[in-house]
Amino acid sequence: MTRSRNIDVLWSFVRPHRRALVLGLLLGLGTTLAQLATPMVTKHVLDGLDERAPVGPSIAVLVGLLLVGTGCALVEWILLGGLAERIVLEARSSMVRLLLHARVAALAGRSGGELVTSVTSDTLLLREAATSSIADLVNAVVLLVGALALMGTLDGVLLGTTLGAIAVIGAVVAVLMPPMAVAQREAQAAVGRLGGVLEGTLRAIRTVKASRAEGRQCAKVLAEAQESTRQSIRAVRFEAVAWTVATGGIHIAILVVLALGAWRVTTGVLPVSSLVAFLLYAFQILDPVTSLTRTVSNFQSGVAAAERIRALEHLEAEDLTPAPAPLTAPTPSVVAFHKVTARHRPDGPPALSDLTFTIPRRGHTAIVGPSGAGKTTVFSLLLGFLQPQHGELTLDGTPFSQWPLDAVRARMAYVEQDAPLLPGTLRENLLCRHHDADDAALWAALREVRLDARMRALPDGLDAVLTDTTMSGGERQRIALARALVGDPDILLLDEATAQLDGLTEAAVRDVVRRTATRGAVVTIAHRLSTVSDADRILVLDQGRLRALGTHAQLLGEDALYRDLVAALRIAPAPGADGDAV
């Protein structure tokens, strides 16, 4: 059943191009028919020699068959080659859309490297199985059946000998195919794991080097490479045995046919021309028999790739269908949580329990708490990465469930703690949220985070290509904040946006937060006292519950956990003073 579903995946990519595939198959049949006709025409030439008939017409037919067969093969190659590349493109496009539209929770347990390997490598294996293998299989079967049928018209005894050899070869190959398929599947899985380990290692390369862990991580990556090689060699051995059995078996059959045919010629039962034609057909079936072995191997690799691709089809996708936002009336609170309980896994412990609070339409709200308190889960709920198990979130007084997800996110801007850069230029990064913003808006956002002078100094300015190696952590964080400020969001979500900034730049960013809070809502996950003390209101979370709510001064006097959190920053806060984490 699983194998059938995997073949359905293969066919789903071929189906839109079935006309081109059929045309390619017809061209392949033209080549095959030309090959099948050649021995019979050769026999006619030999028979004509005995009868002293002119051989010119027969030679002309042989030349014509050669030209037709070669022309059909050329057009078939070009047609199916282009078809194969289009299938790869469509498979990759489909997989990329699935990955980028999947829910964050669905991707959380998967390695980015494995997913990249699936998009890049598995699609190439799919290409071979979806086009070349199908065409080769059909052509090989037609050539084999056609040759055997014509061999039967020449001599039944020699045909029986040939069929016996093919039956033995087929039985041996059938025994070798299942373990070869297992080895190919395991080799591809190891390549995927290799990609995941290598991607994670390169992402943390500074930590790896600083920890002097190059050798250990190298060994871990190479262990997967060695496993892939071991399984691939195992598959190659099975394939080599199958190919050798097929090739050697046919050669032995040809020798037997030659000996037996020569004996029959000497007895006068078989004409020499028929023996020559039969031997030509015997040499012709050598290619389809060995080709079938390779084709089955490629097809099994494609089926294994289809199995990995099919696994992505089960990723739960977000509903990003465009829809109008509901009509709402202004409310004092832009967002409200009403008795919200949320879990990251259905059978896991609650990350938030019975949580109720509001976020004012304007002002700065900070969320603090020990590790695992549920701070990031609040952001995940706001951005639609996670759905509440119980309770309700509202936006402008309207339940989130009545809002299109795209409309919710259009109201918000999010700055992650590690502030990842998108592949591409500075302009492309800044236009991520509002692709129609002009250059003036982009420079204004950079100026707010005190990064305009640094970016103007780049040779290409806004068109400079950004990489993690050319931008410091603080610069990446400021670019991410500038990206969020383009378009003036209603709700700005900051996951400790000052974590990697120096004191002067942090002060500038805090000024940006203050100005933004005068015209919209700013919500921060705070780990630094400076961020906390600036907030208009502070939510203290503990074990997924709202423990306390108030200003910095109020909470210092009323909540022991908050005092412990402040003390953990190793700063002695003075009334009205701004502190900073060390």
Helices and strands as residue ranges (DSSP letters): H 2-14, G 15-17, H 18-50, H 56-101, H 104-107, H 112-117, I 118-122, H 123-127, I 128-132, H 133-154, H 156-203, H 205-210, H 214-266, H 272-313, E 333-343, E 350-360, E 363-368, H 375-382, E 390-395, E 398-399, G 400-402, H 405-410, E 412-415, E 424-425, H 426-430, H 439-448, H 452-456, G 461-463, E 465-466, H 473-485, E 491-495, H 503-519, E 521-525, H 529-534, E 537-542, E 545-550, H 552-558, H 560-568
